């Protein structure tokens, strides 16, 4: 895997700074301070709408641009649609890596 964003995402998981899955991310919004939401491009329209509203309401950046398989592979799973980061510094680093990738 040569994608620095996905590599760093795996590192965030190993550090215990990720919340994985629709229900856990939705619940974490109520109880934890989230700093970044990441959604797969194949997430259902319902899921996209819900997490876009959450992102706007709580001012949480949202990244969408990887397949559920790519996100899953980075985390040692088959696939995943929704991920949230709880660490501010790691979130900032991922956003920077995303901007660098997007500007290429």
N, C-alpha and C positions, 0 to 999 in steps of 0.2 A: 504494500500500500504506500504510494508516494504522496498522497494527499495530506498535507500538514494539518489541515482542519480536522480530518477524521482521526489522524494519529493523536492529536491533542485531546480529542473527545474521548478516546480510549484511556488516556492518562487521567482525565477528569473522573472517569468511572473508577479507575483503580484507587484514586484518592478519596472516593466516597462522596463526591460532590455532584452526583447526577441523580435525578429522579426519572425513572423510566415508565412509560405507559400512560395512556389516556386517563384512567381513573386516579392513579397516584399523582399525576401532574395537576389534575383538576383539584384534588384534595389539598395538595401542597400550597396552592394559591391562597387558601383560607388560613393555613397555619404557619407557613414559612415564607420567608422573603426570597422570592425568585428573582434572578438577575438576567436570565435568558431562556427563551423558549425556542426549540428546534423542532420543525415538523417536516415529515417526508412529503414529497410532491404527490404521492399517491393517496394521501390521507383523504377520507371522504369529505365532501363539501360541508357536511354537518360539523365535522371535527375542525375543519379549517375555519368555518364561521365562528365556532365557539372560542377557539384559542386566539383568533384575531380580536374578538371582543375583549377577552381577558387581557391580551397584550395592550390594547388601547386603554382599557379601564385602569389597569395597574401600572401603566407606563413601563412595560417589560418588552425589550427588543425581541423580535421574532425573525428567525431565519428559516427559509424554506428553499431547498434547492438540491436535496439529495434524495435518492430513492430509499424506500424502506429497507431494502436489502443492503445498500451501502451503509446506512446508519446502523443496522443490525450487525453487520460484519465488524464495524469499528468497536462494537460493544460486546462481541462474542456471542451474538444471538443470530437467529435466522433473519429476523426482520423486526423493525420497530417504527412506529409512526410518530410518536410524540416523546420528546425528552425535555427536561428542564434542568438548569444549572442553579445551584444554591450558593456558589462561591463567586464573589464579585470580580476578583482578579482573573480567575479562569474565564469568566464570561467576557471580560474585556479583551483577553487574549484571543478567544475564539472569534469575537466580532472583528478584531483586527485581521486575523487570518482569513475570514470570510471576505472582508473588503479587498484584501490583496488578491484573492482568488477571483473575485468578481471584476476587478479592474484589469485583468490580464486579457 
